[in-house]
């Protein structure tokens, strides 16, 4: 799946080797099959990778809403910080 979305070797490797790669690819497949744009697929793939990297999925316990919220907040803060840095002259 990731080969259809990314061409850059570093990015492709990051997605292939990141946490829960099989699960993330499985989540992206219906979007690709449904005709979602490549840009939207890339955005979803980056979001899923970021989320998977921020939540502890070890063990058989359920993920709490608090963990989901914390991961989303962390992702949003980091995204905003990157946007601010990229807009600096």
Long-range contacts (C-beta under 8 A, 24 or more apart in sequence): 1-25, 1-26, 1-28, 1-29, 1-32, 2-45, 4-32, 4-41, 5-32, 5-38, 5-41, 5-42, 5-45, 6-42, 6-45, 14-49, 15-45, 15-49, 18-49, 18-52, 18-53, 19-49, 19-52, 19-53, 19-57, 20-52, 20-57, 23-52, 24-48, 24-49, 24-52, 47-75, 50-75, 50-78, 51-75
